[in-house]
Amino acid sequence: MNLGYRRLESLRALWPWAPLWLALALLAMFAHGPMPMHSTRTLGVAWDMWQHASYIVPMLNGAPYSDKAPLIYWLFFAGWSITGVSDLWPRLLLVLIGLTQLILVQALARRLFPTRPWIARSAPWLLGALTYGFLFDLQIMYDGLLAVWVLLALLALVPSPRREAPRFVLFALALGLGLLTKGPVMLLHVGLVWLLGPWWQPWARQHRGAWYGRGALALLVGVLMLLGWALPAAWLGGPVYRELLLFHQTAGRVVDAFAHARPLWWYVPLLPLLLFPFALWPRAWAALGSLGRPFEPGQRFLLAWLLPVFVAFSLVSGKQAYYPLPELGGLVLLLAFALARMRERHPARERNAWLGPWPLALFSAALGVLLFMLPWLSARGDLRHDYALRAVAVHSPSFGVVFVLLALWLLLRGRGELRRIAVAGMLGVVAANALFTLTLWRDYDLHRISTLLAQAQARGIAIGNIGMYEGQFHFLGRLHKPIAALDDGAELNTWLHTHPAGWVLAYPATLDAEARRHALYAQRFRGVWLVLWPARVLADVRAGRTPPADSGPALVVPGAADAVAH
């Protein structure tokens, strides 16, 4: 097979899922601004590093930031050095990272199941349509990039038609880049499947010494790549940062999580959510239920990858829904294999209408009907206690049409059922994102307050924040000075008296009359209110004194439902 023909075949393998997914991802990514808190925090760290020229030690709010390794920030800087600082390049980069995941999953499917090309054609459709994965790829975060390195490392271990031996140099490089993306958790994603190599890899069974010896050397190279950054960063960042970076971020999360502590079984009920929309496809569950012995080599690999990682993440105290994001590629490969083998062994099930996507169609139709009814329910007053639904009701009927049409399309019979579900899933999530943008996004948009804070800092006004500050204003306002994180107690009272000309950000559950009369600014934000106070006014209010007459009223930015009411 000549080189030109192979390139043509590679391009054909991307059609039509790649351009479709890319177009929908770009549309969703640029529908609204960076989402607080995940995206704004990542951008805030990058901006703080950029403005302080701190390219080794990540920084947030003027202090070293030990939670993450720096690779994604370096990628941002590579673009900013050409285009200047904006959120355009980070967003484009995250879309390209998502597309790379789909390409790598397809390549891994070809390696694992060379005699079943249908799996390689279907895998990117499955992965690209997962609602949670699609939405999370729109977040400017680390886990999508980590998934790329995990897939690349595993691809290096899997035999190819031309080479049965692993590519340990590529494995070491991918491992090191993963460690530089999110730290030692990379070892959890790929180390366990490597340890189980002789169970699923024929070369590893025949050459155990070389498998473990060269693999251990590759692990060492990857760790040295991480230490090549971490040791200079620990020295430059100071003793507190050094302690947090080298010890707290690894041992703390594994033994007794200091954040996101969850019970052992927490991931089990999340699996249907992670697999949506295919979780509402009976054929998928029938196929997975029919899996059994004898285990094929590709099936052994997927089990050696997914089961140990799932158990390990369940045992780790700290849990978040996005931690197993790199394993979504393995889940869709297992599903595609199960579907292919069920088609071979039970061809009659392929024509069984009860195994079709009718539950997903019913869900889509019910959602469409609900969206139709929201304006009527709002007019009756049934939604007076549900702020979000009142806001969504303004534009919901148009989107109700979309979801009813998707339901009808899902009920069509014939070939291409998987692709119909995938396209419906992608269109549905883009439609939901558009509805969010039109109705609720203004309650998450921090551009206006960030600009106000930047103007205040330019005038020398100190700014405090009640509670932990997560950098949500730093990038959007291009802030050059830290915001003080204040406990709501003696520390806050001390700060108010030592900075009487300062401003303070607070997040009350409701906007009371005092805030409306005397605060500088207020807007709805993530289910609460964001209120900006003059320090001297807040001190008076907390002490029960009447604030000065020149201290109000507040500029109250309407929330989505408030704008509807007016």
GUGULO-244371 format. One record per residue (C-alpha): residue number from 1; residue in three letters; x, y, z. Coordinates in steps of 0.2 Angstrom, whole numbers, padded with zeros to 4 digits, always signed. Layout:
! GUGULO-244371
SITE   seq   type       x       y       z
SITE   NUM    ALA       X       Y       Z
...
! end
This chain:
! GUGULO-244371
SITE   seq   type       x       y       z
SITE     1    MET   +0000   +0000   +0000
SITE     2    ASN   +0008   +0016   -0006
SITE     3    LEU   +0010   +0032   +0006
SITE     4    GLY   -0003   +0042   -0004
SITE     5    TYR   -0016   +0029   -0003
SITE     6    ARG   -0014   +0027   +0016
SITE     7    ARG   -0015   +0046   +0018
SITE     8    LEU   -0032   +0046   +0008
SITE     9    GLU   -0038   +0032   +0019
SITE    10    SER   -0034   +0041   +0034
SITE    11    LEU   -0043   +0057   +0028
SITE    12    ARG   -0058   +0046   +0023
SITE    13    ALA   -0059   +0039   +0041
SITE    14    LEU   -0062   +0057   +0048
SITE    15    TRP   -0077   +0059   +0037
SITE    16    PRO   -0091   +0065   +0041
SITE    17    TRP   -0089   +0064   +0060
SITE    18    ALA   -0074   +0075   +0062
SITE    19    PRO   -0081   +0091   +0053
SITE    20    LEU   -0098   +0089   +0061
SITE    21    TRP   -0091   +0087   +0078
SITE    22    LEU   -0079   +0102   +0075
SITE    23    ALA   -0092   +0113   +0069
SITE    24    LEU   -0104   +0109   +0083
SITE    25    ALA   -0090   +0111   +0096
SITE    26    LEU   -0084   +0128   +0090
SITE    27    LEU   -0102   +0134   +0090
SITE    28    ALA   -0105   +0128   +0108
SITE    29    MET   -0088   +0134   +0114
SITE    30    PHE   -0090   +0152   +0107
SITE    31    ALA   -0109   +0154   +0112
SITE    32    HIS   -0104   +0162   +0128
SITE    33    GLY   -0089   +0168   +0138
SITE    34    PRO   -0078   +0157   +0149
SITE    35    MET   -0088   +0148   +0163
SITE    36    PRO   -0085   +0152   +0181
SITE    37    MET   -0077   +0144   +0191
SITE    38    HIS   -0067   +0131   +0181
SITE    39    SER   -0063   +0140   +0165
SITE    40    THR   -0061   +0157   +0174
SITE    41    ARG   -0049   +0149   +0187
SITE    42    THR   -0038   +0141   +0173
SITE    43    LEU   -0037   +0157   +0163
SITE    44    GLY   -0034   +0167   +0179
SITE    45    VAL   -0019   +0156   +0183
SITE    46    ALA   -0012   +0158   +0166
SITE    47    TRP   -0014   +0177   +0166
SITE    48    ASP   -0006   +0179   +0183
SITE    49    MET   +0009   +0168   +0177
SITE    50    TRP   +0010   +0179   +0161
SITE    51    GLN   +0009   +0196   +0169
SITE    52    HIS   +0022   +0191   +0182
SITE    53    ALA   +0033   +0182   +0170
SITE    54    SER   +0032   +0167   +0181
SITE    55    TYR   +0033   +0153   +0168
SITE    56    ILE   +0039   +0140   +0181
SITE    57    VAL   +0028   +0142   +0196
SITE    58    PRO   +0010   +0143   +0193
SITE    59    MET   +0002   +0158   +0201
SITE    60    LEU   -0016   +0163   +0206
SITE    61    ASN   -0021   +0179   +0214
SITE    62    GLY   -0003   +0184   +0216
SITE    63    ALA   +0003   +0168   +0226
SITE    64    PRO   +0010   +0152   +0220
SITE    65    TYR   -0004   +0139   +0215
SITE    66    SER   +0000   +0121   +0219
SITE    67    ASP   -0015   +0112   +0213
SITE    68    LYS   -0010   +0109   +0195
SITE    69    ALA   +0006   +0106   +0184
SITE    70    PRO   +0010   +0120   +0171
SITE    71    LEU   +0009   +0111   +0153
SITE    72    ILE   -0008   +0118   +0148
SITE    73    TYR   -0002   +0136   +0153
SITE    74    TRP   +0013   +0134   +0143
SITE    75    LEU   +0002   +0130   +0128
SITE    76    PHE   -0008   +0145   +0131
SITE    77    PHE   +0008   +0156   +0132
SITE    78    ALA   +0014   +0148   +0115
SITE    79    GLY   -0002   +0155   +0107
SITE    80    TRP   -0002   +0172   +0117
SITE    81    SER   +0016   +0175   +0111
SITE    82    ILE   +0009   +0176   +0094
SITE    83    THR   -0009   +0183   +0095
SITE    84    GLY   -0008   +0192   +0112
SITE    85    VAL   -0018   +0189   +0127
SITE    86    SER   -0036   +0184   +0125
SITE    87    ASP   -0047   +0169   +0127
SITE    88    LEU   -0048   +0165   +0109
SITE    89    TRP   -0033   +0154   +0108
SITE    90    PRO   -0037   +0144   +0124
SITE    91    ARG   -0054   +0140   +0117
SITE    92    LEU   -0048   +0135   +0100
SITE    93    LEU   -0034   +0124   +0109
SITE    94    LEU   -0047   +0115   +0119
SITE    95    VAL   -0058   +0111   +0104
SITE    96    LEU   -0043   +0104   +0095
SITE    97    ILE   -0039   +0094   +0111
SITE    98    GLY   -0056   +0087   +0110
SITE    99    LEU   -0054   +0082   +0092
SITE   100    THR   -0037   +0074   +0095
SITE   101    GLN   -0046   +0063   +0108
SITE   102    LEU   -0058   +0057   +0095
SITE   103    ILE   -0044   +0053   +0082
SITE   104    LEU   -0034   +0044   +0095
SITE   105    VAL   -0049   +0033   +0101
SITE   106    GLN   -0051   +0029   +0082
SITE   107    ALA   -0033   +0024   +0081
SITE   108    LEU   -0034   +0014   +0097
SITE   109    ALA   -0049   +0005   +0090
SITE   110    ARG   -0040   +0000   +0074
SITE   111    ARG   -0026   -0007   +0085
SITE   112    LEU   -0037   -0017   +0097
SITE   113    PHE   -0049   -0024   +0084
SITE   114    PRO   -0041   -0025   +0067
SITE   115    THR   -0053   -0037   +0060
SITE   116    ARG   -0068   -0027   +0065
SITE   117    PRO   -0067   -0010   +0056
SITE   118    TRP   -0085   -0005   +0061
SITE   119    ILE   -0078   -0002   +0079
SITE   120    ALA   -0065   +0010   +0072
SITE   121    ARG   -0079   +0019   +0062
SITE   122    SER   -0091   +0020   +0077
SITE   123    ALA   -0079   +0024   +0091
SITE   124    PRO   -0078   +0043   +0087
SITE   125    TRP   -0096   +0044   +0085
SITE   126    LEU   -0099   +0037   +0102
SITE   127    LEU   -0086   +0047   +0111
SITE   128    GLY   -0090   +0063   +0102
SITE   129    ALA   -0109   +0062   +0107
SITE   130    LEU   -0107   +0059   +0125
SITE   131    THR   -0116   +0074   +0133
SITE   132    TYR   -0105   +0075   +0148
SITE   133    GLY   -0089   +0073   +0139
SITE   134    PHE   -0095   +0086   +0125
SITE   135    LEU   -0099   +0099   +0138
SITE   136    PHE   -0083   +0096   +0148
SITE   137    ASP   -0073   +0098   +0133
SITE   138    LEU   -0080   +0116   +0132
SITE   139    GLN   -0072   +0120   +0149
SITE   140    ILE   -0055   +0127   +0149
SITE   141    MET   -0047   +0114   +0160
SITE   142    TYR   -0034   +0101   +0161
SITE   143    ASP   -0043   +0084   +0160
SITE   144    GLY   -0046   +0085   +0141
SITE   145    LEU   -0027   +0087   +0138
SITE   146    LEU   -0024   +0073   +0151
SITE   147    ALA   -0035   +0062   +0141
SITE   148    VAL   -0025   +0065   +0125
SITE   149    TRP   -0009   +0059   +0134
SITE   150    VAL   -0018   +0044   +0142
SITE   151    LEU   -0024   +0038   +0125
SITE   152    LEU   -0007   +0041   +0117
SITE   153    ALA   +0002   +0032   +0131
SITE   154    LEU   -0010   +0017   +0129
SITE   155    LEU   -0008   +0017   +0110
SITE   156    ALA   +0011   +0015   +0113
SITE   157    LEU   +0008   -0001   +0123
SITE   158    VAL   -0004   -0009   +0111
SITE   159    PRO   +0003   -0020   +0097
SITE   160    SER   +0000   -0014   +0079
SITE   161    PRO   -0001   -0024   +0063
SITE   162    ARG   +0017   -0020   +0059
SITE   163    ARG   +0025   -0020   +0076
SITE   164    GLU   +0020   -0031   +0091
SITE   165    ALA   +0033   -0024   +0103
SITE   166    PRO   +0028   -0008   +0113
SITE   167    ARG   +0034   +0009   +0109
SITE   168    PHE   +0042   +0013   +0125
SITE   169    VAL   +0050   +0029   +0120
SITE   170    LEU   +0032   +0036   +0115
SITE   171    PHE   +0025   +0028   +0131
SITE   172    ALA   +0038   +0038   +0141
SITE   173    LEU   +0035   +0054   +0132
SITE   174    ALA   +0016   +0053   +0134
SITE   175    LEU   +0018   +0048   +0152
SITE   176    GLY   +0029   +0063   +0156
SITE   177    LEU   +0017   +0075   +0147
SITE   178    GLY   +0003   +0068   +0156
SITE   179    LEU   +0012   +0071   +0173
SITE   180    LEU   +0016   +0089   +0167
SITE   181    THR   -0003   +0091   +0164
SITE   182    LYS   -0010   +0085   +0180
SITE   183    GLY   +0003   +0078   +0191
SITE   184    PRO   +0005   +0060   +0198
SITE   185    VAL   -0014   +0055   +0194
SITE   186    MET   -0007   +0051   +0177
SITE   187    LEU   +0001   +0036   +0184
SITE   188    LEU   -0016   +0029   +0190
SITE   189    HIS   -0023   +0031   +0172
SITE   190    VAL   -0009   +0021   +0163
SITE   191    GLY   +0001   +0012   +0177
SITE   192    LEU   -0011   -0001   +0181
SITE   193    VAL   -0015   -0007   +0163
SITE   194    TRP   +0004   -0008   +0161
SITE   195    LEU   +0006   -0019   +0176
SITE   196    LEU   -0007   -0031   +0169
SITE   197    GLY   +0002   -0031   +0153
SITE   198    PRO   +0005   -0050   +0152
SITE   199    TRP   -0013   -0054   +0154
SITE   200    TRP   -0018   -0044   +0138
SITE   201    GLN   -0002   -0041   +0128
SITE   202    PRO   +0006   -0056   +0119
SITE   203    TRP   +0023   -0048   +0118
SITE   204    ALA   +0023   -0044   +0136
SITE   205    ARG   +0019   -0063   +0140
SITE   206    GLN   +0033   -0068   +0130
SITE   207    HIS   +0045   -0055   +0136
SITE   208    ARG   +0040   -0051   +0154
SITE   209    GLY   +0058   -0045   +0159
SITE   210    ALA   +0059   -0033   +0144
SITE   211    TRP   +0040   -0027   +0147
SITE   212    TYR   +0043   -0023   +0165
SITE   213    GLY   +0061   -0017   +0164
SITE   214    ARG   +0059   -0005   +0149
SITE   215    GLY   +0042   +0000   +0156
SITE   216    ALA   +0049   +0004   +0172
SITE   217    LEU   +0063   +0014   +0163
SITE   218    ALA   +0049   +0023   +0154
SITE   219    LEU   +0040   +0027   +0170
SITE   220    LEU   +0056   +0034   +0177
SITE   221    VAL   +0059   +0045   +0162
SITE   222    GLY   +0041   +0052   +0164
SITE   223    VAL   +0044   +0055   +0182
SITE   224    LEU   +0060   +0064   +0178
SITE   225    MET   +0051   +0075   +0166
SITE   226    LEU   +0039   +0080   +0180
SITE   227    LEU   +0054   +0082   +0192
SITE   228    GLY   +0063   +0093   +0179
SITE   229    TRP   +0049   +0106   +0182
SITE   230    ALA   +0043   +0102   +0200
SITE   231    LEU   +0060   +0103   +0209
SITE   232    PRO   +0065   +0121   +0201
SITE   233    ALA   +0047   +0126   +0205
SITE   234    ALA   +0048   +0120   +0223
SITE   235    TRP   +0064   +0130   +0225
SITE   236    LEU   +0057   +0146   +0217
SITE   237    GLY   +0040   +0145   +0225
SITE   238    GLY   +0046   +0145   +0243
SITE   239    PRO   +0043   +0133   +0258
SITE   240    VAL   +0024   +0134   +0259
SITE   241    TYR   +0022   +0130   +0240
SITE   242    ARG   +0035   +0117   +0241
SITE   243    GLU   +0026   +0108   +0255
SITE   244    LEU   +0009   +0109   +0246
SITE   245    LEU   +0017   +0104   +0229
SITE   246    LEU   +0027   +0089   +0234
SITE   247    PHE   +0017   +0081   +0248
SITE   248    HIS   -0001   +0088   +0250
SITE   249    GLN   -0007   +0087   +0232
SITE   250    THR   -0003   +0068   +0231
SITE   251    ALA   -0005   +0060   +0248
SITE   252    GLY   -0019   +0071   +0254
SITE   253    ARG   -0030   +0067   +0239
SITE   254    VAL   -0027   +0048   +0241
SITE   255    VAL   -0027   +0045   +0259
SITE   256    ASP   -0039   +0058   +0266
SITE   257    ALA   -0046   +0070   +0253
SITE   258    PHE   -0046   +0088   +0259
SITE   259    ALA   -0058   +0092   +0245
SITE   260    HIS   -0072   +0083   +0236
SITE   261    ALA   -0073   +0069   +0249
SITE   262    ARG   -0086   +0056   +0243
SITE   263    PRO   -0092   +0038   +0248
SITE   264    LEU   -0084   +0023   +0240
SITE   265    TRP   -0099   +0019   +0229
SITE   266    TRP   -0101   +0037   +0222
SITE   267    TYR   -0095   +0034   +0204
SITE   268    VAL   -0108   +0019   +0202
SITE   269    PRO   -0124   +0030   +0199
SITE   270    LEU   -0114   +0042   +0189
SITE   271    LEU   -0110   +0029   +0175
SITE   272    PRO   -0127   +0032   +0166
SITE   273    LEU   -0124   +0050   +0167
SITE   274    LEU   -0107   +0048   +0159
SITE   275    LEU   -0114   +0037   +0146
SITE   276    PHE   -0129   +0048   +0141
SITE   277    PRO   -0137   +0048   +0128
SITE   278    PHE   -0132   +0030   +0125
SITE   279    ALA   -0138   +0026   +0143
SITE   280    LEU   -0156   +0027   +0136
SITE   281    TRP   -0152   +0015   +0122
SITE   282    PRO   -0158   -0003   +0127
SITE   283    ARG   -0147   -0011   +0113
SITE   284    ALA   -0132   -0004   +0122
SITE   285    TRP   -0136   -0012   +0138
SITE   286    ALA   -0141   -0028   +0130
SITE   287    ALA   -0124   -0029   +0121
SITE   288    LEU   -0114   -0025   +0137
SITE   289    GLY   -0124   -0038   +0146
SITE   290    SER   -0120   -0051   +0133
SITE   291    LEU   -0101   -0049   +0135
SITE   292    GLY   -0092   -0064   +0142
SITE   293    ARG   -0079   -0077   +0139
SITE   294    PRO   -0069   -0081   +0129
SITE   295    PHE   -0060   -0064   +0131
SITE   296    GLU   -0053   -0057   +0115
SITE   297    PRO   -0036   -0048   +0116
SITE   298    GLY   -0044   -0031   +0113
SITE   299    GLN   -0057   -0035   +0126
SITE   300    ARG   -0044   -0040   +0139
SITE   301    PHE   -0035   -0024   +0136
SITE   302    LEU   -0051   -0013   +0140
SITE   303    LEU   -0055   -0023   +0155
SITE   304    ALA   -0037   -0022   +0161
SITE   305    TRP   -0038   -0003   +0159
SITE   306    LEU   -0056   +0001   +0165
SITE   307    LEU   -0059   -0010   +0180
SITE   308    PRO   -0043   -0007   +0190
SITE   309    VAL   -0044   +0012   +0187
SITE   310    PHE   -0063   +0012   +0192
SITE   311    VAL   -0059   +0003   +0208
SITE   312    ALA   -0044   +0014   +0211
SITE   313    PHE   -0054   +0030   +0209
SITE   314    SER   -0068   +0023   +0220
SITE   315    LEU   -0055   +0020   +0234
SITE   316    VAL   -0047   +0037   +0233
SITE   317    SER   -0057   +0049   +0245
SITE   318    GLY   -0057   +0064   +0234
SITE   319    LYS   -0070   +0062   +0219
SITE   320    GLN   -0076   +0072   +0205
SITE   321    ALA   -0087   +0067   +0190
SITE   322    TYR   -0073   +0073   +0178
SITE   323    TYR   -0059   +0063   +0186
SITE   324    PRO   -0062   +0048   +0175
SITE   325    LEU   -0064   +0058   +0159
SITE   326    PRO   -0049   +0050   +0151
SITE   327    GLU   -0058   +0033   +0153
SITE   328    LEU   -0073   +0038   +0143
SITE   329    GLY   -0063   +0033   +0127
SITE   330    GLY   -0061   +0015   +0135
SITE   331    LEU   -0080   +0015   +0139
SITE   332    VAL   -0085   +0019   +0121
SITE   333    LEU   -0073   +0006   +0114
SITE   334    LEU   -0080   -0007   +0126
SITE   335    LEU   -0098   -0002   +0120
SITE   336    ALA   -0093   -0003   +0102
SITE   337    PHE   -0085   -0020   +0104
SITE   338    ALA   -0100   -0026   +0113
SITE   339    LEU   -0112   -0020   +0099
SITE   340    ALA   -0101   -0028   +0086
SITE   341    ARG   -0100   -0045   +0094
SITE   342    MET   -0119   -0045   +0098
SITE   343    ARG   -0122   -0042   +0080
SITE   344    GLU   -0111   -0057   +0075
SITE   345    ARG   -0118   -0069   +0088
SITE   346    HIS   -0136   -0063   +0089
SITE   347    PRO   -0141   -0055   +0072
SITE   348    ALA   -0159   -0056   +0076
SITE   349    ARG   -0157   -0043   +0090
SITE   350    GLU   -0151   -0030   +0076
SITE   351    ARG   -0169   -0030   +0070
SITE   352    ASN   -0178   -0030   +0087
SITE   353    ALA   -0187   -0013   +0089
SITE   354    TRP   -0188   -0015   +0108
SITE   355    LEU   -0169   -0013   +0108
SITE   356    GLY   -0170   +0003   +0098
SITE   357    PRO   -0168   +0021   +0105
SITE   358    TRP   -0186   +0023   +0110
SITE   359    PRO   -0182   +0028   +0128
SITE   360    LEU   -0171   +0042   +0122
SITE   361    ALA   -0184   +0047   +0110
SITE   362    LEU   -0197   +0048   +0124
SITE   363    PHE   -0185   +0058   +0135
SITE   364    SER   -0182   +0070   +0121
SITE   365    ALA   -0201   +0072   +0117
SITE   366    ALA   -0205   +0074   +0136
SITE   367    LEU   -0192   +0088   +0137
SITE   368    GLY   -0199   +0096   +0121
SITE   369    VAL   -0216   +0096   +0129
SITE   370    LEU   -0210   +0103   +0145
SITE   371    LEU   -0201   +0117   +0136
SITE   372    PHE   -0218   +0120   +0126
SITE   373    MET   -0227   +0121   +0143
SITE   374    LEU   -0215   +0132   +0153
SITE   375    PRO   -0222   +0149   +0147
SITE   376    TRP   -0240   +0143   +0152
SITE   377    LEU   -0234   +0137   +0169
SITE   378    SER   -0225   +0153   +0171
SITE   379    ALA   -0240   +0164   +0167
SITE   380    ARG   -0250   +0153   +0180
SITE   381    GLY   -0238   +0157   +0193
SITE   382    ASP   -0232   +0139   +0195
SITE   383    LEU   -0214   +0144   +0193
SITE   384    ARG   -0213   +0159   +0205
SITE   385    HIS   -0202   +0149   +0216
SITE   386    ASP   -0191   +0142   +0202
SITE   387    TYR   -0180   +0156   +0196
SITE   388    ALA   -0171   +0146   +0182
SITE   389    LEU   -0187   +0139   +0174
SITE   390    ARG   -0194   +0156   +0174
SITE   391    ALA   -0179   +0162   +0164
SITE   392    VAL   -0179   +0148   +0152
SITE   393    ALA   -0198   +0150   +0149
SITE   394    VAL   -0194   +0165   +0138
SITE   395    HIS   -0186   +0156   +0124
SITE   396    SER   -0191   +0138   +0128
SITE   397    PRO   -0205   +0135   +0115
SITE   398    SER   -0193   +0136   +0100
SITE   399    PHE   -0181   +0124   +0108
SITE   400    GLY   -0196   +0112   +0112
SITE   401    VAL   -0198   +0111   +0093
SITE   402    VAL   -0180   +0105   +0092
SITE   403    PHE   -0182   +0091   +0105
SITE   404    VAL   -0198   +0085   +0098
SITE   405    LEU   -0191   +0084   +0080
SITE   406    LEU   -0175   +0075   +0087
SITE   407    ALA   -0187   +0062   +0096
SITE   408    LEU   -0196   +0059   +0079
SITE   409    TRP   -0180   +0057   +0070
SITE   410    LEU   -0174   +0044   +0083
SITE   411    LEU   -0189   +0034   +0080
SITE   412    LEU   -0185   +0031   +0062
SITE   413    ARG   -0181   +0013   +0058
SITE   414    GLY   -0167   +0007   +0047
SITE   415    ARG   -0148   +0006   +0046
SITE   416    GLY   -0137   +0019   +0055
SITE   417    GLU   -0146   +0018   +0072
SITE   418    LEU   -0130   +0022   +0081
SITE   419    ARG   -0126   +0037   +0071
SITE   420    ARG   -0143   +0044   +0072
SITE   421    ILE   -0142   +0043   +0091
SITE   422    ALA   -0125   +0051   +0091
SITE   423    VAL   -0130   +0066   +0079
SITE   424    ALA   -0146   +0068   +0090
SITE   425    GLY   -0136   +0068   +0105
SITE   426    MET   -0124   +0082   +0099
SITE   427    LEU   -0138   +0092   +0092
SITE   428    GLY   -0147   +0091   +0108
SITE   429    VAL   -0133   +0096   +0119
SITE   430    VAL   -0129   +0111   +0107
SITE   431    ALA   -0147   +0116   +0108
SITE   432    ALA   -0147   +0115   +0127
SITE   433    ASN   -0131   +0126   +0127
SITE   434    ALA   -0139   +0139   +0116
SITE   435    LEU   -0155   +0139   +0127
SITE   436    PHE   -0143   +0142   +0142
SITE   437    THR   -0134   +0156   +0133
SITE   438    LEU   -0150   +0165   +0129
SITE   439    THR   -0158   +0164   +0146
SITE   440    LEU   -0146   +0160   +0160
SITE   441    TRP   -0129   +0165   +0154
SITE   442    ARG   -0131   +0183   +0161
SITE   443    ASP   -0131   +0176   +0178
SITE   444    TYR   -0114   +0168   +0175
SITE   445    ASP   -0106   +0183   +0165
SITE   446    LEU   -0093   +0192   +0176
SITE   447    HIS   -0086   +0203   +0162
SITE   448    ARG   -0095   +0219   +0169
SITE   449    ILE   -0090   +0217   +0187
SITE   450    SER   -0072   +0212   +0182
SITE   451    THR   -0070   +0228   +0172
SITE   452    LEU   -0077   +0238   +0187
SITE   453    LEU   -0064   +0229   +0198
SITE   454    ALA   -0050   +0233   +0186
SITE   455    GLN   -0055   +0251   +0186
SITE   456    ALA   -0055   +0252   +0205
SITE   457    GLN   -0038   +0244   +0206
SITE   458    ALA   -0031   +0257   +0193
SITE   459    ARG   -0037   +0270   +0206
SITE   460    GLY   -0028   +0261   +0220
SITE   461    ILE   -0043   +0254   +0228
SITE   462    ALA   -0040   +0238   +0238
SITE   463    ILE   -0053   +0224   +0235
SITE   464    GLY   -0058   +0210   +0247
SITE   465    ASN   -0068   +0194   +0244
SITE   466    ILE   -0078   +0186   +0257
SITE   467    GLY   -0074   +0167   +0256
SITE   468    MET   -0061   +0158   +0246
SITE   469    TYR   -0056   +0168   +0230
SITE   470    GLU   -0054   +0157   +0215
SITE   471    GLY   -0048   +0169   +0202
SITE   472    GLN   -0064   +0172   +0193
SITE   473    PHE   -0061   +0190   +0190
SITE   474    HIS   -0043   +0190   +0187
SITE   475    PHE   -0042   +0186   +0168
SITE   476    LEU   -0058   +0194   +0163
SITE   477    GLY   -0053   +0210   +0171
SITE   478    ARG   -0034   +0208   +0168
SITE   479    LEU   -0031   +0212   +0186
SITE   480    HIS   -0014   +0216   +0191
SITE   481    LYS   -0016   +0216   +0210
SITE   482    PRO   -0022   +0202   +0222
SITE   483    ILE   -0039   +0201   +0229
SITE   484    ALA   -0039   +0198   +0248
SITE   485    ALA   -0048   +0182   +0253
SITE   486    LEU   -0058   +0186   +0269
SITE   487    ASP   -0066   +0175   +0282
SITE   488    ASP   -0083   +0181   +0287
SITE   489    GLY   -0078   +0186   +0305
SITE   490    ALA   -0065   +0195   +0314
SITE   491    GLU   -0053   +0194   +0299
SITE   492    LEU   -0067   +0203   +0289
SITE   493    ASN   -0070   +0216   +0302
SITE   494    THR   -0051   +0220   +0304
SITE   495    TRP   -0050   +0222   +0285
SITE   496    LEU   -0065   +0233   +0284
SITE   497    HIS   -0057   +0245   +0297
SITE   498    THR   -0040   +0245   +0290
SITE   499    HIS   -0046   +0248   +0272
SITE   500    PRO   -0060   +0260   +0274
SITE   501    ALA   -0059   +0266   +0256
SITE   502    GLY   -0058   +0248   +0249
SITE   503    TRP   -0072   +0237   +0241
SITE   504    VAL   -0078   +0220   +0247
SITE   505    LEU   -0087   +0206   +0237
SITE   506    ALA   -0100   +0196   +0246
SITE   507    TYR   -0111   +0182   +0240
SITE   508    PRO   -0128   +0182   +0250
SITE   509    ALA   -0142   +0170   +0246
SITE   510    THR   -0154   +0185   +0244
SITE   511    LEU   -0152   +0203   +0240
SITE   512    ASP   -0159   +0213   +0255
SITE   513    ALA   -0165   +0231   +0256
SITE   514    GLU   -0149   +0237   +0264
SITE   515    ALA   -0139   +0230   +0249
SITE   516    ARG   -0151   +0238   +0236
SITE   517    ARG   -0149   +0255   +0245
SITE   518    HIS   -0131   +0255   +0249
SITE   519    ALA   -0120   +0243   +0239
SITE   520    LEU   -0111   +0248   +0223
SITE   521    TYR   -0116   +0234   +0212
SITE   522    ALA   -0126   +0218   +0213
SITE   523    GLN   -0130   +0204   +0201
SITE   524    ARG   -0137   +0186   +0202
SITE   525    PHE   -0122   +0173   +0201
SITE   526    ARG   -0123   +0154   +0201
SITE   527    GLY   -0139   +0153   +0212
SITE   528    VAL   -0134   +0167   +0224
SITE   529    TRP   -0131   +0186   +0223
SITE   530    LEU   -0114   +0194   +0220
SITE   531    VAL   -0114   +0211   +0229
SITE   532    LEU   -0100   +0224   +0229
SITE   533    TRP   -0099   +0235   +0245
SITE   534    PRO   -0089   +0250   +0249
SITE   535    ALA   -0079   +0244   +0265
SITE   536    ARG   -0085   +0258   +0276
SITE   537    VAL   -0103   +0255   +0271
SITE   538    LEU   -0102   +0237   +0274
SITE   539    ALA   -0094   +0240   +0291
SITE   540    ASP   -0108   +0252   +0296
SITE   541    VAL   -0121   +0239   +0290
SITE   542    ARG   -0113   +0225   +0300
SITE   543    ALA   -0112   +0236   +0316
SITE   544    GLY   -0130   +0241   +0314
SITE   545    ARG   -0126   +0259   +0310
SITE   546    THR   -0134   +0270   +0297
SITE   547    PRO   -0122   +0271   +0282
SITE   548    PRO   -0118   +0289   +0275
SITE   549    ALA   -0132   +0296   +0263
SITE   550    ASP   -0120   +0296   +0248
SITE   551    SER   -0117   +0277   +0248
SITE   552    GLY   -0131   +0271   +0236
SITE   553    PRO   -0141   +0265   +0228
SITE   554    ALA   -0133   +0250   +0221
SITE   555    LEU   -0132   +0246   +0202
SITE   556    VAL   -0142   +0230   +0201
SITE   557    VAL   -0139   +0221   +0185
SITE   558    PRO   -0155   +0211   +0181
SITE   559    GLY   -0154   +0192   +0181
SITE   560    ALA   -0162   +0182   +0168
SITE   561    ALA   -0179   +0180   +0177
SITE   562    ASP   -0178   +0198   +0183
SITE   563    ALA   -0176   +0205   +0165
SITE   564    VAL   -0191   +0195   +0160
SITE   565    ALA   -0201   +0202   +0175
SITE   566    HIS   -0197   +0220   +0169
! end
